[in-house]
Amino acid sequence: MTLGTDTGLVLEVNSDVSLSPELVATMNRFCADVEDVGTGQVAVLRVGATGQPGTGMPWPGDVNVHLVGKWEQAVRRFERLGAASIAVAAGDCGGPALDLLLACDYRIGVRDLRLTVPVGPGGSWPGMSFYRLANQLGVARSRALVLFEQSFSAQRAFDVGLVDELVDDRDAAAEAVKARSAAFGDQAGVDVEVRRRLLLDAATMSFEDALGAHLAACDRALRHARKG
């Protein structure tokens, strides 16, 4: 469900739903809504135990790898939006909620948050959340989380850097979203997509390979400053 509010466009994703074509379509529709609004927009995700009933099925459920690929493409589309993204995570947060949390630019955790790596008969679900964890935290720390802890508290998530801010309740989370949305809105002229990509590429590219992209971004920023 996409909602228009004074904080931006909002999507709620319950953590205990199974993967389905409808979920993929919902994510792509949300991305399209954000893209249609244009620059200066903030995309807000409310993930985890959203208060809406789910299926109670394990993630991803009884699906084929083709649908898994479409879901990963939808999450990647969201991750690369031109808009800044904010996640509010509360309650149990696994499955699709964990995937989307890791794809957001700024993450607010309510203190009842518990992050959970989906586990099935074959072990931890080896989706792209593995990739994002390793990219963001490093392999050594991610190995311990994925293979041994698998479920960790809001404080633990904050301590390792998976959430950027902890709040006491959902009302406080709403206020934090307003504050962060206003801060992002003040930077409406900033090319969020380019800067995010430079950060993401830094983990996998050499200095020499990255230099050209950074110089191009610097040149663009200088041109923008001269025009302003």
Phi and psi in degrees as a GROMACS rama.xvg file:
@    title "Ramachandran Plot"
@    xaxis  label "Phi"
@    yaxis  label "Psi"
@TYPE xy
-99.8875  127.334  THR-2
-119.85  137.672  LEU-3
-96.6951  121.477  GLY-4
-134.96  179.846  THR-5
-73.2368  -6.83015  ASP-6
-98.7926  -4.16687  THR-7
125.366  -159.042  GLY-8
-91.3733  134.615  LEU-9
-122.518  135.371  VAL-10
-126.068  135.118  LEU-11
-104.553  132.128  GLU-12
-131.097  116.687  VAL-13
-78.9442  140.761  ASN-14
-77.5279  -18.8306  SER-15
-102.499  18.6727  ASP-16
-83.2961  152.161  VAL-17
-89.6398  161.963  SER-18
-67.9884  136.251  LEU-19
-152.932  160.411  SER-20
-58.1876  -32.2686  PRO-21
-66.1729  -38.7517  GLU-22
-66.1362  -42.2803  LEU-23
-61.3904  -44.5309  VAL-24
-63.6413  -37.278  ALA-25
-62.7869  -43.8596  THR-26
-64.6436  -43.666  MET-27
-66.154  -35.7634  ASN-28
-67.0262  -40.3908  ARG-29
-63.1191  -43.6623  PHE-30
-59.9588  -42.5798  CYS-31
-63.9657  -38.787  ALA-32
-61.9242  -43.205  ASP-33
-65.6248  -43.0333  VAL-34
-63.1299  -35.9441  GLU-35
-67.8195  -33.3664  ASP-36
-69.4555  -36.883  VAL-37
95.6068  -163.849  GLY-38
-65.5521  151.784  THR-39
86.5431  -7.26515  GLY-40
-78.0735  149.573  GLN-41
-117.894  129.93  VAL-42
-97.1174  124.421  ALA-43
-115.395  129.128  VAL-44
-113.436  132.083  LEU-45
-106.037  112.916  ARG-46
-125.406  160.578  VAL-47
105.027  -140.922  GLY-48
-81.0639  93.8163  ALA-49
-84.8328  -6.21821  THR-50
93.2942  -6.65627  GLY-51
-95.2042  141.251  GLN-52
-68.0408  138.556  PRO-53
-111.159  -168.191  GLY-54
-86.6176  -20.5808  THR-55
75.2478  6.56947  GLY-56
-86.412  149.478  MET-57
-68.0645  153.627  PRO-58
-86.2041  135.643  TRP-59
-90.6327  -3.6815  PRO-60
94.7731  -168.357  GLY-61
-85.375  85.1761  ASP-62
-131.716  172.262  VAL-63
-104.353  166.109  ASN-64
-68.2473  -23.5903  VAL-65
-62.3332  -42.975  HIS-66
-68.7572  -37.4285  LEU-67
-58.2005  -43.1538  VAL-68
-61.8661  -39.6122  GLY-69
-66.1467  -38.2118  LYS-70
-63.1456  -46.3063  TRP-71
-62.0044  -35.6559  GLU-72
-66.3195  -38.6239  GLN-73
-66.6417  -41.1875  ALA-74
-64.8779  -40.3216  VAL-75
-64.5242  -38.6673  ARG-76
-60.5335  -43.8326  ARG-77
-62.5384  -43.6177  PHE-78
-61.9524  -24.9525  GLU-79
-106.193  13.8842  ARG-80
-60.7608  151.848  LEU-81
-69.9623  -19.1374  GLY-82
-85.1829  151.025  ALA-83
-69.9778  150.49  ALA-84
-126.519  141.68  SER-85
-127.572  134.237  ILE-86
-111.653  139.445  ALA-87
-114.899  118.183  VAL-88
-115.999  130.734  ALA-89
-144.11  151.807  ALA-90
66.2261  -156.249  GLY-91
-71.1093  127.166  ASP-92
-128.808  99.7254  CYS-93
-142.063  -172.458  GLY-94
54.7941  -129.129  GLY-95
-64.5217  -31.2345  PRO-96
-64.2966  -41.2823  ALA-97
-67.1603  -43.546  LEU-98
-54.5273  -46.7542  ASP-99
-75.6413  -34.8069  LEU-100
-57.7852  -45.0312  LEU-101
-68.8349  -17.8336  LEU-102
-91.4019  -3.0828  ALA-103
-89.0189  154.257  CYS-104
-75.2173  -38.7555  ASP-105
-135.83  136.564  TYR-106
-128.069  124.545  ARG-107
-110.678  124.62  ILE-108
-109.995  130.023  GLY-109
-78.8424  148.087  VAL-110
-66.1008  -13.7844  ARG-111
-86.8048  6.27088  ASP-112
-65.8212  139.033  LEU-113
-136.947  115.472  ARG-114
-83.6766  136.066  LEU-115
-133.69  125.798  THR-116
-80.5944  121.207  VAL-117
-58.084  134.889  PRO-118
-129.603  133.722  VAL-119
-126.105  -168.076  GLY-120
-57.9868  -28.8339  PRO-121
-92.2247  5.55009  GLY-122
105.921  -161.787  GLY-123
-60.8601  140.504  SER-124
-67.5875  120.967  TRP-125
-88.5292  46.3882  PRO-126
-78.2819  -171.933  GLY-127
-73.5854  -4.67442  MET-128
-62.3087  -31.033  SER-129
-58.7299  -47.3897  PHE-130
-60.8935  -46.4575  TYR-131
-67.1397  -39.2246  ARG-132
-61.4159  -46.5683  LEU-133
-65.2741  -37.9417  ALA-134
-66.8915  -37.3257  ASN-135
-90.5611  -31.902  GLN-136
-111.523  -15.7856  LEU-137
94.804  154.804  GLY-138
-66.265  -44.6998  VAL-139
-60.9993  -47.9939  ALA-140
-69.5001  -38.0046  ARG-141
-66.5591  -36.0207  SER-142
-58.3637  -45.1523  ARG-143
-64.3324  -42.2798  ALA-144
-65.1177  -45.8461  LEU-145
-75.9114  -42.2384  VAL-146
-90.0155  -25.2046  LEU-147
-121.892  -47.5252  PHE-148
-76.8218  -58.138  GLU-149
65.5869  -23.2062  GLN-150
-142.842  128.778  SER-151
-147.916  154.127  PHE-152
-76.9519  171.481  SER-153
-60.7105  -41.3494  ALA-154
-64.9992  -40.9712  GLN-155
-64.3878  -41.6246  ARG-156
-62.1948  -38.9398  ALA-157
-67.5137  -42.1681  PHE-158
-62.5526  -36.7264  ASP-159
-90.552  -6.92518  VAL-160
96.4654  14.4892  GLY-161
-80.9104  -23.1848  LEU-162
-123.84  147.731  VAL-163
-94.4853  -19.543  ASP-164
-153.178  139.1  GLU-165
-112.392  136.732  LEU-166
-128.726  160.47  VAL-167
-76.6929  -35.4877  ASP-168
-151.636  179.7  ASP-169
-72.0225  -28.9699  ARG-170
-64.5951  -43.4979  ASP-171
-64.5089  -35.0165  ALA-172
-63.6182  -39.9107  ALA-173
-62.3612  -40.4618  ALA-174
-66.6639  -38.154  GLU-175
-64.9176  -38.5808  ALA-176
-62.3898  -43.3447  VAL-177
-59.9889  -43.5962  LYS-178
-65.4453  -45.1913  ALA-179
-69.9925  -36.6183  ARG-180
-63.4004  -39.5712  SER-181
-64.6773  -39.6091  ALA-182
-64.5882  -42.7949  ALA-183
-66.6969  -36.7953  PHE-184
-63.9359  -31.6544  GLY-185
-65.4962  -17.722  ASP-186
-108.596  33.1636  GLN-187
-57.0716  -28.8828  ALA-188
-82.0428  -7.42035  GLY-189
-80.1979  136.551  VAL-190
-81.3978  90.2794  ASP-191
-61.6534  -42.2343  VAL-192
-59.2175  -44.7923  GLU-193
-64.8021  -46.0783  VAL-194
-66.2468  -38.8846  ARG-195
-62.3079  -43.2022  ARG-196
-64.0853  -38.7919  ARG-197
-61.0709  -40.2008  LEU-198
-67.3248  -44.9033  LEU-199
-64.4597  -38.7306  LEU-200
-71.1697  -23.1636  ASP-201
-60.6868  -28.4792  ALA-202
-74.7738  -19.2507  ALA-203
-122.166  -6.96286  THR-204
-111.084  147.729  MET-205
-72.7167  163.333  SER-206
-57.2182  -44.8211  PHE-207
-63.1501  -40.925  GLU-208
-70.1113  -33.4579  ASP-209
-80.3363  -22.6789  ALA-210
-57.0961  -44.0095  LEU-211
-60.0278  -44.3652  GLY-212
-64.5116  -38.6037  ALA-213
-68.8949  -39.6876  HIS-214
-65.3641  -38.3375  LEU-215
-63.1564  -40.7526  ALA-216
-66.7966  -38.7128  ALA-217
-63.0626  -42.8568  CYS-218
-61.8434  -41.7531  ASP-219
-63.7219  -41.1187  ARG-220
-64.9359  -39.7156  ALA-221
-65.0137  -41.6886  LEU-222
-63.4539  -41.0136  ARG-223
-63.202  -40.5617  HIS-224
-63.9864  -38.9703  ALA-225
-66.1733  -39.0941  ARG-226
-67.0873  -36.4011  LYS-227
